[in-house]
Amino acid sequence: MTTPQKLDFDRFFSEVSKRRRPCAIRQSVATLAKSSPTIISFGPGMPNPSTFPFESIDVKIKNGSTVKIEGEELAKALQYSKSGGIEELKEWLQKIQKRYHEPPLMNKHSEVEFDLYVSVGSQDGLAQTLDMLLSPGDNILIDDPVFSGTLGFLKPLPIHLIPVETDEFGMKACRLKEIMQTWNIEQESKLPKVIYTIPNCSNPTGATASTERKKEIYKIAQEYDLVIVEDDPYYFLQYGDDIASSYQALDTDGRVLRSDSMSKVLSAGIRLGWVSGAKPFIQKLILNQEVTTQHNSTLIQMIVLKLLEQWKFVGFQNHLTDIKKFYKSQRDAIISSANKWLTGLAEWNVPEGGMFLWLKLFGIDDTKELVQRGIIEKEIVMIPGSAFNVEDNTKSSFCRLSFSLISPENIEEGIQRLSNLVREELHNNNK
Ligand SMILES: Cc1ncc(COP(=O)(O)O)c(C=O)c1O
């Protein structure tokens, strides 16, 4: 473990987030309301839950049990709740972080306290996190290629995106080091403060970073005083049992902000994620949430809480085992089809988790037009690699194939069609 370095948290806050302050009235009303059972409070501007039309909510679980919400619990679930998340759910999520990451910040000797808050899916948590960290003119170091949702959020901001090359282990530490070592403050302005990376089963590349790689990157982050935003929605979709440590597991300083998600575990539509890390960051994020989404749906939080309470850890773990088994068999199907139909036409790394195959097509400079032709001529849909490039108007000989929703038969048929498409393209190019 590294020697902890002291962080000046204020240095990382954007101009706007520096100006975010707790709402004094809200705080004093909340404290007063709790101070005595005989108090008559004209304070809170909440609707009366007796006017809501819901009597009770039953959610049937596939294992035959039911999550039932009624009475006072229902009144609570239908009401506004505390920004940051309902306490009992936060406790559960803390236990999950402890179990899977053992964050050094949770150690009682840590100088920096650990905290987390419940976001409206990890996309929201990430957007709020990046918003908290970035001011106009800032530079952010980012995996290249990278999740298009992150690009969609970052690109319109008045900031600079600094692409950091990736390989089958994600962000390349040597490239990151080179960028920081050769940074020219006069020409390139402010030194970057933030790294954004997808460490596991990356979208789009499927790459997973080893513990070794993460240690190297963490060391560089310490050397140059950088915060690492660890976007890890595929963490629970790593098929094997022997998985690498997360950045959070290495974080002695409080410089990692980790984003988790239930989207790939319980449901994407429930929109439940959480961001965890050093308390000063998380408290600022909660202030931000107070004035934006306010909180994740209390009802959804309650359903997830009650499900976790019913399942206990063992049920959660069993559910994860089932999901991993499903995605692994999908991965095996696409790899077997690729071996059969694409050998000699393309290359790929076998993903160790997640739902993406990242194919490099030989002899094709840019896959954009090919992907268009694939839709029209062969009725196959893929995403061209250039959609994930950090820099605009750049080419890519890659394409992303998602194998989450397709039956093994259709995977085989689709890959065969792709093989024909590529063969025809190469034949036409050679004419
Ligand atoms: C890398 C990455 N980050 C974040 C998200 C957003 O996930 P969520 O549904 O939790 O908002 C996705 C979704 O596909 C993703 O691939």
Ligand as a Chemical Component Dictionary entry (heavy atoms), coordinates in Angstrom:
data_LIG
# 
_chem_comp.id                   LIG 
_chem_comp.type                 NON-POLYMER 
_chem_comp.pdbx_formal_charge   0 
_chem_comp.three_letter_code    LIG 
# 
loop_
_chem_comp_atom.comp_id 
_chem_comp_atom.atom_id 
_chem_comp_atom.alt_atom_id 
_chem_comp_atom.type_symbol 
_chem_comp_atom.charge 
_chem_comp_atom.model_Cartn_x 
_chem_comp_atom.model_Cartn_y 
_chem_comp_atom.model_Cartn_z 
_chem_comp_atom.pdbx_ordinal 
LIG C1 C1 C 0 -18.956 3.039 -19.297 1  
LIG C2 C2 C 0 -20.337 3.426 -18.931 2  
LIG N1 N1 N 0 -20.532 4.352 -17.980 3  
LIG C3 C3 C 0 -21.755 4.726 -17.592 4  
LIG C4 C4 C 0 -22.875 4.179 -18.162 5  
LIG C5 C5 C 0 -24.214 4.630 -17.685 6  
LIG O1 O1 O 0 -24.832 3.660 -16.911 7  
LIG P1 P1 P 0 -26.130 3.913 -16.027 8  
LIG O2 O2 O 0 -27.229 3.143 -16.651 9  
LIG O3 O3 O 0 -25.784 3.441 -14.669 10 
LIG O4 O4 O 0 -26.402 5.388 -16.050 11 
LIG C6 C6 C 0 -22.743 3.216 -19.160 12 
LIG C7 C7 C 0 -23.919 2.632 -19.798 13 
LIG O5 O5 O 0 -23.900 1.936 -20.756 14 
LIG C8 C8 C 0 -21.433 2.829 -19.553 15 
LIG O6 O6 O 0 -21.225 1.897 -20.499 16 
# 
loop_
_chem_comp_bond.comp_id 
_chem_comp_bond.atom_id_1 
_chem_comp_bond.atom_id_2 
_chem_comp_bond.value_order 
_chem_comp_bond.pdbx_ordinal 
LIG C1 C2 SING 1  
LIG C2 N1 SING 2  
LIG C2 C8 DOUB 3  
LIG N1 C3 DOUB 4  
LIG C3 C4 SING 5  
LIG C4 C5 SING 6  
LIG C4 C6 DOUB 7  
LIG C5 O1 SING 8  
LIG O1 P1 SING 9  
LIG P1 O2 DOUB 10 
LIG P1 O3 SING 11 
LIG P1 O4 SING 12 
LIG C6 C7 SING 13 
LIG C6 C8 SING 14 
LIG C7 O5 DOUB 15 
LIG C8 O6 SING 16 
# 
